[in-house]
Amino acid sequence: MNLSLGADGSATVTEDAGNGATTLFGHWVDTGGQVAVTFDASAGGPVEPPMVFQPAHDGLQAVTWNHASWGKVTPPPMKKGSKVKQLYWFTEGP
């Protein structure tokens, strides 16, 4: 799973649970100890429910997500990285 948080409040979440990568776009807000990501409507589909992440082990951990879309297994903690104009978190594959 990769999570990119733009300084402008934009967010991108990408995950490949083994059946092809899924990328969603939306917006994020710091709710005081957690990061909530709400997703934009996709063409012809329903709006994906929000995801919530909280700090854990020098990174972020998903604590709320749509199990039908992303699976029931808790994603591994994401480690912090940075680009010139945004922050992102990613999991490391085996």
Secondary structure, 3 states (H helix, E strand, C coil): CEEEEECCCEEEEEEECCCCEEEEEEEEEECCCCEEEEECCCCCCCCCCCEEEEECCCEEEEEECCHHHHCCCCCCCEEEEECCCEEEEECCCC
